Amino acid sequence: MDQTEKLLMGIEHILSVASDLVQEVDRLKRVEEENTIKTQRRSILQKLNASSMKEAIDLYKKTTQTSSQNFTNSHQEIFQKLVKTS
């Protein structure tokens, strides 16, 4: 085997290792992203004292619905008071 063949085999090996490293970096990025998402979900569940994302969403809907209704009721009361004083 001459020098050129050895050099080409070395280059092929380096390219193969580089390709493997790129694939491993991609895999690690996906794992990191999945873990970040899991951590965020756990944090949300903990803050809302909910056992599942479905329960957390239901709590959120209930809270926003109640807040919206309270806001509407307050404005209606103010409007009625303004009308009475006019």
C-alpha positions in Angstrom: 0.0 0.0 0.0 1.6 3.3 -1.0 1.5 6.6 0.8 -1.4 8.0 -1.3 -3.7 5.0 -0.4 -2.8 5.3 3.3 -3.6 9.0 3.2 -7.0 8.4 1.4 -7.9 5.8 4.0 -7.0 8.1 6.8 -9.2 10.9 5.3 -12.1 8.5 4.8 -11.8 7.5 8.5 -11.7 11.1 9.6 -14.8 11.9 7.5 -16.6 8.8 9.0 -15.8 9.9 12.5 -16.9 13.5 11.8 -20.2 12.2 10.4 -20.7 10.1 13.5 -20.0 13.2 15.7 -22.5 15.4 13.8 -25.2 12.7 14.2 -24.5 12.4 17.9 -24.7 16.2 18.3 -28.1 16.2 16.6 -29.3 13.4 18.8 -28.1 15.3 21.9 -29.8 18.5 20.8 -33.1 16.5 20.4 -32.7 14.9 23.9 -31.9 18.3 25.4 -35.0 19.9 23.8 -37.2 17.0 25.0 -35.8 17.4 28.5 -36.4 21.2 28.4 -40.0 20.6 27.4 -40.5 18.0 30.1 -39.1 20.4 32.7 -41.3 23.2 31.6 -44.4 21.0 31.7 -43.5 19.8 35.2 -43.0 23.4 36.3 -46.4 24.4 34.9 -48.1 21.5 36.6 -46.4 22.3 39.9 -47.4 26.0 39.7 -51.0 25.2 39.0 -51.0 22.3 41.4 -52.3 20.1 38.6 -51.7 16.4 38.0 -51.8 16.5 34.2 -51.6 19.0 31.3 -55.4 18.4 30.6 -56.2 19.4 34.2 -53.9 22.5 33.9 -55.6 23.5 30.7 -59.0 23.1 32.3 -57.9 25.2 35.2 -56.6 27.9 32.9 -59.9 27.9 30.9 -61.9 28.2 34.1 -59.7 31.0 35.5 -59.8 33.0 32.3 -63.6 32.5 31.9 -64.2 33.6 35.5 -61.9 36.6 35.1 -63.6 37.6 31.9 -67.1 37.2 33.5 -66.0 39.3 36.5 -64.6 42.0 34.1 -67.9 42.1 32.2 -70.0 42.2 35.4 -67.9 45.1 36.8 -68.3 47.1 33.6 -72.0 46.5 33.5 -72.4 47.7 37.1 -70.4 50.8 36.3 -72.5 51.5 33.2 -75.7 51.0 35.1 -74.5 53.4 37.8 -73.6 56.0 35.2 -77.0 55.6 33.5 -78.8 56.1 36.9 -76.8 59.2 37.7 -77.4 60.8 34.3 
